[in-house]
Amino acid sequence: MAKIPFIDLAAQQEKIRPELDRRIQSVLKHGQYIMGPEVAELEEKLAAYTGVGQCITVSSGTEALLISLMALGVGPGDEVITTPFTFVSTGEVIALLGATPVFVDIEPDTCNMDAARIEAKITSCTRAIIPVSLYGQPADMDEINAVAARHGNIPVIEDAAQSFGASYKGGKSCNLSTIGCTSFFPSKPLGCYGDGGAIFTSDPTLAQACREIRVHGQSKRYVHTRIGVGGRMDTLQCAIVLAKLHQFDWEIARRLEIGATYNRLMDEHRIERVRQRNDRTSVFAQYTVLVERRDEAQERLNMAGIPTAVHYPVPLHLQPVFEPLGLKAGSFPVAEAAARRVMSLPMHPYLTAATLEQIVTVVREAVA
Ligand SMILES: Cc1ncc(COP(=O)(O)O)c(C=O)c1O
């Protein structure tokens, strides 16, 4: 069998080629490679898309999280509550500012942070909560916001790196809490051709702080009023996202169809999978099943030309870099079990029904 792509950026590129070429040529012509007009255009369009007051584009999803925490004034001695079952960035930015990541275990069915476990972790040092909308499905944001509100309105930052375009109870991901942060890493549901990201907030003071921090804490040209970073998103990358925006809704609709078909086939074959809740839609940044003897299953799928990935094999509390936190194996049993069993399959808007059937047939044999 010919190898099936895990994601298919080439098919997408073919579909958007005229708009892509037009957008890139336009940037080359005006030559404003940093903070050119496409930056503001993208920010306006993304703010309108999500319904959030302001969008601030930045150089990556990681930088979006870092700048957001800096805007909230998080620093040494502070604690930030998050999930251990995420990409390293989520915990890394907390530690980078000298604050302590405080982990909360996940729900076994969605693999998102378990809102019911947050309250027990709140202390007088808690400065923020960062739920991650993993695999493209928003976490239980109402419950998380309610806990935060009960404890003096702790700011909630949604790490929506994987969930741009998803929704929760009618609201768009990135518009579900104090701040939303996303990533335009090429493989994300809305990706550019390099690194990129965005911060969303309807709080004008926080938005202004993020804009200043993005450019070395600059409030006016050569006036630096706070410590910042070099965190702008390139004009060219903004132009590429703009070229993809026209068909983003179509791509989301395809992702939903493919996710639903995958779900139906997995259920028919009794293959355990990450579940989606009825009150939200996932953009299926990943389509993820839960298997035993994962290495063997991956090997069999690989031999049949089906690539797989593991998001994520080691929960953050067991990463060497977080050893100083002193959290041993067994501290977060649900996340640890998920890390042993999750396996993501090819997922992109250009998958055909026949390929899906093919994949599921081989998965069934591989996990039998
Ligand atoms: C959950 C999560 N948070 C943060 C990031 C960081 O995004 P970036 O790679 O754009 O820095 C990612 C990217 O993989 C992610 O999946």
Ligand as a Chemical Component Dictionary entry (heavy atoms), coordinates in Angstrom:
data_LIG
# 
_chem_comp.id                   LIG 
_chem_comp.type                 NON-POLYMER 
_chem_comp.pdbx_formal_charge   0 
_chem_comp.three_letter_code    LIG 
# 
loop_
_chem_comp_atom.comp_id 
_chem_comp_atom.atom_id 
_chem_comp_atom.alt_atom_id 
_chem_comp_atom.type_symbol 
_chem_comp_atom.charge 
_chem_comp_atom.model_Cartn_x 
_chem_comp_atom.model_Cartn_y 
_chem_comp_atom.model_Cartn_z 
_chem_comp_atom.pdbx_ordinal 
LIG C1 C1 C 0 -0.843 22.111 23.409 1  
LIG C2 C2 C 0 0.248  22.918 22.780 2  
LIG N1 N1 N 0 0.686  24.026 23.405 3  
LIG C3 C3 C 0 1.639  24.800 22.876 4  
LIG C4 C4 C 0 2.223  24.494 21.669 5  
LIG C5 C5 C 0 3.324  25.358 21.144 6  
LIG O1 O1 O 0 3.079  25.907 19.890 7  
LIG P1 P1 P 0 4.324  26.333 18.947 8  
LIG O2 O2 O 0 4.906  25.070 18.412 9  
LIG O3 O3 O 0 3.683  27.169 17.896 10 
LIG O4 O4 O 0 5.270  27.075 19.775 11 
LIG C6 C6 C 0 1.804  23.358 20.974 12 
LIG C7 C7 C 0 2.418  23.004 19.675 13 
LIG O5 O5 O 0 2.681  21.893 19.351 14 
LIG C8 C8 C 0 0.785  22.544 21.543 15 
LIG O6 O6 O 0 0.358  21.446 20.924 16 
# 
loop_
_chem_comp_bond.comp_id 
_chem_comp_bond.atom_id_1 
_chem_comp_bond.atom_id_2 
_chem_comp_bond.value_order 
_chem_comp_bond.pdbx_ordinal 
LIG C1 C2 SING 1  
LIG C2 N1 SING 2  
LIG C2 C8 DOUB 3  
LIG N1 C3 DOUB 4  
LIG C3 C4 SING 5  
LIG C4 C5 SING 6  
LIG C4 C6 DOUB 7  
LIG C5 O1 SING 8  
LIG O1 P1 SING 9  
LIG P1 O2 DOUB 10 
LIG P1 O3 SING 11 
LIG P1 O4 SING 12 
LIG C6 C7 SING 13 
LIG C6 C8 SING 14 
LIG C7 O5 DOUB 15 
LIG C8 O6 SING 16 
# 
